[in-house]
Amino acid sequence: MHSIFSSLTVAPIIEIASGRPFNILTGTDTNFDFNPLTDRPNAVSLGSGTTSCGNAPVLSKYSPTGAFNLPCYIDAPANANSNSSNFNGSLSRNVGVKPYSVFTDFRFAKSFALSDTLSFEATADIFNLINKNNTFDVNSLYTDAGRPTSAFDPRQFQFGGRLIF
């Protein structure tokens, strides 16, 4: 019995991580800076109507007020500066939070002495042992914010052997 467990290695790696924040974006250039990748929506109340630009509010669990809408430059007062919510949305950065993740990886290795100068090591690696669907990325567009778009790999097995001389 002692020889079965001699030269045996068990190496677990367990990681539990809270969700990472992400920006919720409009996908359009609402502040006229020629960059649609940084513009954020306005957080509006559930009963808000359509803006003068024709945009209706969109319900979202990430909105502190219940809904999002695009900024509308037509509704801006004449003295509004470029930082007004009519150009730059009122939503703060990193409001969205991705789902938490759990990674469980294990390695089992066993060495066998074949002679004084020769040995063989067999390994078995298991990645994502519990096979949890860990979200890699989510949609950041305000109309569908937080919907998973990609995931980390499912459970995988890897076997190997190594001759040591």
Contacts in CASP RR format, 6 or more apart in sequence:
PFRMAT RR
TARGET T0000
AUTHOR 0000-0000-0000
METHOD contacts of the structure
MODEL  1
MHSIFSSLTVAPIIEIASGRPFNILTGTDTNFDFNPLTDRPNAVSLGSGT
TSCGNAPVLSKYSPTGAFNLPCYIDAPANANSNSSNFNGSLSRNVGVKPY
SVFTDFRFAKSFALSDTLSFEATADIFNLINKNNTFDVNSLYTDAGRPTS
AFDPRQFQFGGRLIF
7 110 0 8 1.000
7 111 0 8 1.000
7 112 0 8 1.000
7 113 0 8 1.000
8 108 0 8 1.000
8 109 0 8 1.000
8 110 0 8 1.000
9 107 0 8 1.000
9 108 0 8 1.000
9 109 0 8 1.000
9 110 0 8 1.000
10 106 0 8 1.000
10 107 0 8 1.000
10 108 0 8 1.000
11 106 0 8 1.000
11 107 0 8 1.000
11 108 0 8 1.000
11 109 0 8 1.000
12 104 0 8 1.000
12 105 0 8 1.000
12 106 0 8 1.000
13 103 0 8 1.000
13 104 0 8 1.000
13 105 0 8 1.000
13 106 0 8 1.000
14 102 0 8 1.000
14 103 0 8 1.000
14 104 0 8 1.000
14 105 0 8 1.000
15 101 0 8 1.000
15 102 0 8 1.000
15 103 0 8 1.000
16 100 0 8 1.000
16 101 0 8 1.000
16 102 0 8 1.000
16 103 0 8 1.000
17 100 0 8 1.000
17 101 0 8 1.000
17 102 0 8 1.000
17 103 0 8 1.000
18 97 0 8 1.000
18 100 0 8 1.000
19 97 0 8 1.000
19 98 0 8 1.000
19 99 0 8 1.000
19 100 0 8 1.000
19 101 0 8 1.000
20 97 0 8 1.000
20 98 0 8 1.000
21 94 0 8 1.000
21 95 0 8 1.000
21 96 0 8 1.000
21 97 0 8 1.000
21 98 0 8 1.000
22 94 0 8 1.000
22 96 0 8 1.000
22 97 0 8 1.000
22 98 0 8 1.000
22 138 0 8 1.000
22 140 0 8 1.000
22 146 0 8 1.000
23 38 0 8 1.000
23 40 0 8 1.000
23 93 0 8 1.000
23 94 0 8 1.000
23 95 0 8 1.000
23 96 0 8 1.000
23 140 0 8 1.000
24 40 0 8 1.000
24 41 0 8 1.000
24 60 0 8 1.000
24 62 0 8 1.000
24 68 0 8 1.000
24 91 0 8 1.000
24 95 0 8 1.000
24 96 0 8 1.000
24 140 0 8 1.000
24 141 0 8 1.000
24 142 0 8 1.000
24 145 0 8 1.000
25 36 0 8 1.000
25 37 0 8 1.000
25 38 0 8 1.000
25 39 0 8 1.000
25 40 0 8 1.000
25 41 0 8 1.000
25 140 0 8 1.000
25 141 0 8 1.000
25 142 0 8 1.000
26 36 0 8 1.000
26 39 0 8 1.000
26 40 0 8 1.000
26 41 0 8 1.000
26 70 0 8 1.000
26 71 0 8 1.000
26 89 0 8 1.000
26 141 0 8 1.000
26 142 0 8 1.000
27 36 0 8 1.000
27 37 0 8 1.000
27 39 0 8 1.000
27 141 0 8 1.000
27 142 0 8 1.000
28 36 0 8 1.000
28 39 0 8 1.000
28 70 0 8 1.000
29 35 0 8 1.000
29 36 0 8 1.000
29 39 0 8 1.000
30 39 0 8 1.000
30 70 0 8 1.000
30 71 0 8 1.000
30 73 0 8 1.000
30 87 0 8 1.000
30 88 0 8 1.000
30 89 0 8 1.000
31 39 0 8 1.000
31 71 0 8 1.000
31 82 0 8 1.000
31 87 0 8 1.000
31 88 0 8 1.000
32 73 0 8 1.000
32 87 0 8 1.000
33 39 0 8 1.000
39 71 0 8 1.000
39 88 0 8 1.000
39 89 0 8 1.000
40 88 0 8 1.000
40 89 0 8 1.000
40 90 0 8 1.000
40 91 0 8 1.000
40 92 0 8 1.000
40 93 0 8 1.000
40 142 0 8 1.000
41 68 0 8 1.000
41 69 0 8 1.000
41 70 0 8 1.000
41 71 0 8 1.000
41 89 0 8 1.000
41 91 0 8 1.000
41 142 0 8 1.000
42 68 0 8 1.000
42 69 0 8 1.000
42 70 0 8 1.000
42 71 0 8 1.000
42 85 0 8 1.000
42 89 0 8 1.000
42 90 0 8 1.000
42 91 0 8 1.000
43 63 0 8 1.000
43 64 0 8 1.000
43 65 0 8 1.000
43 66 0 8 1.000
43 67 0 8 1.000
43 68 0 8 1.000
43 90 0 8 1.000
43 91 0 8 1.000
44 57 0 8 1.000
44 63 0 8 1.000
44 65 0 8 1.000
44 66 0 8 1.000
44 67 0 8 1.000
44 68 0 8 1.000
44 69 0 8 1.000
45 65 0 8 1.000
45 66 0 8 1.000
45 67 0 8 1.000
46 57 0 8 1.000
46 59 0 8 1.000
46 65 0 8 1.000
46 66 0 8 1.000
46 67 0 8 1.000
47 57 0 8 1.000
47 67 0 8 1.000
48 57 0 8 1.000
48 67 0 8 1.000
48 69 0 8 1.000
49 56 0 8 1.000
49 57 0 8 1.000
50 56 0 8 1.000
50 57 0 8 1.000
51 69 0 8 1.000
51 70 0 8 1.000
51 72 0 8 1.000
51 74 0 8 1.000
51 75 0 8 1.000
52 72 0 8 1.000
52 74 0 8 1.000
52 75 0 8 1.000
53 70 0 8 1.000
53 72 0 8 1.000
53 73 0 8 1.000
53 74 0 8 1.000
53 75 0 8 1.000
54 72 0 8 1.000
55 69 0 8 1.000
55 70 0 8 1.000
55 72 0 8 1.000
56 69 0 8 1.000
57 67 0 8 1.000
57 68 0 8 1.000
57 69 0 8 1.000
58 67 0 8 1.000
58 68 0 8 1.000
58 69 0 8 1.000
58 142 0 8 1.000
58 143 0 8 1.000
59 66 0 8 1.000
59 67 0 8 1.000
60 66 0 8 1.000
60 67 0 8 1.000
60 68 0 8 1.000
60 142 0 8 1.000
60 145 0 8 1.000
62 68 0 8 1.000
62 95 0 8 1.000
62 96 0 8 1.000
62 145 0 8 1.000
62 146 0 8 1.000
63 91 0 8 1.000
64 95 0 8 1.000
68 91 0 8 1.000
68 142 0 8 1.000
68 143 0 8 1.000
68 145 0 8 1.000
70 142 0 8 1.000
71 85 0 8 1.000
71 86 0 8 1.000
71 87 0 8 1.000
71 88 0 8 1.000
71 89 0 8 1.000
72 86 0 8 1.000
73 86 0 8 1.000
73 87 0 8 1.000
75 86 0 8 1.000
76 84 0 8 1.000
76 86 0 8 1.000
76 87 0 8 1.000
77 86 0 8 1.000
80 86 0 8 1.000
80 87 0 8 1.000
82 88 0 8 1.000
96 145 0 8 1.000
96 146 0 8 1.000
98 135 0 8 1.000
98 137 0 8 1.000
98 138 0 8 1.000
98 146 0 8 1.000
99 134 0 8 1.000
99 135 0 8 1.000
99 138 0 8 1.000
99 148 0 8 1.000
101 132 0 8 1.000
101 134 0 8 1.000
101 135 0 8 1.000
101 152 0 8 1.000
102 130 0 8 1.000
102 132 0 8 1.000
102 134 0 8 1.000
103 128 0 8 1.000
103 134 0 8 1.000
103 152 0 8 1.000
104 128 0 8 1.000
104 129 0 8 1.000
104 130 0 8 1.000
104 132 0 8 1.000
105 125 0 8 1.000
105 126 0 8 1.000
105 127 0 8 1.000
105 128 0 8 1.000
105 129 0 8 1.000
106 125 0 8 1.000
106 126 0 8 1.000
106 129 0 8 1.000
107 123 0 8 1.000
107 124 0 8 1.000
107 125 0 8 1.000
107 126 0 8 1.000
108 123 0 8 1.000
108 124 0 8 1.000
108 125 0 8 1.000
109 121 0 8 1.000
109 122 0 8 1.000
109 123 0 8 1.000
109 124 0 8 1.000
110 121 0 8 1.000
110 122 0 8 1.000
111 119 0 8 1.000
111 120 0 8 1.000
111 121 0 8 1.000
112 119 0 8 1.000
112 120 0 8 1.000
112 121 0 8 1.000
112 122 0 8 1.000
113 119 0 8 1.000
114 120 0 8 1.000
117 165 0 8 1.000
118 163 0 8 1.000
118 164 0 8 1.000
118 165 0 8 1.000
119 163 0 8 1.000
119 164 0 8 1.000
119 165 0 8 1.000
120 161 0 8 1.000
120 162 0 8 1.000
120 163 0 8 1.000
120 164 0 8 1.000
121 161 0 8 1.000
121 162 0 8 1.000
121 164 0 8 1.000
122 159 0 8 1.000
122 160 0 8 1.000
122 161 0 8 1.000
123 158 0 8 1.000
123 159 0 8 1.000
123 160 0 8 1.000
123 161 0 8 1.000
123 162 0 8 1.000
124 157 0 8 1.000
124 158 0 8 1.000
124 159 0 8 1.000
124 160 0 8 1.000
125 157 0 8 1.000
125 158 0 8 1.000
125 159 0 8 1.000
126 155 0 8 1.000
126 156 0 8 1.000
126 157 0 8 1.000
126 158 0 8 1.000
127 153 0 8 1.000
127 155 0 8 1.000
127 156 0 8 1.000
127 157 0 8 1.000
127 158 0 8 1.000
128 134 0 8 1.000
128 152 0 8 1.000
128 153 0 8 1.000
128 154 0 8 1.000
128 155 0 8 1.000
128 156 0 8 1.000
129 155 0 8 1.000
130 155 0 8 1.000
131 154 0 8 1.000
131 155 0 8 1.000
133 151 0 8 1.000
133 154 0 8 1.000
134 151 0 8 1.000
134 152 0 8 1.000
135 148 0 8 1.000
135 150 0 8 1.000
135 151 0 8 1.000
135 152 0 8 1.000
136 150 0 8 1.000
136 151 0 8 1.000
136 152 0 8 1.000
137 148 0 8 1.000
137 149 0 8 1.000
137 150 0 8 1.000
138 145 0 8 1.000
138 146 0 8 1.000
138 147 0 8 1.000
138 148 0 8 1.000
138 149 0 8 1.000
139 145 0 8 1.000
139 146 0 8 1.000
139 147 0 8 1.000
139 148 0 8 1.000
139 149 0 8 1.000
140 146 0 8 1.000
END
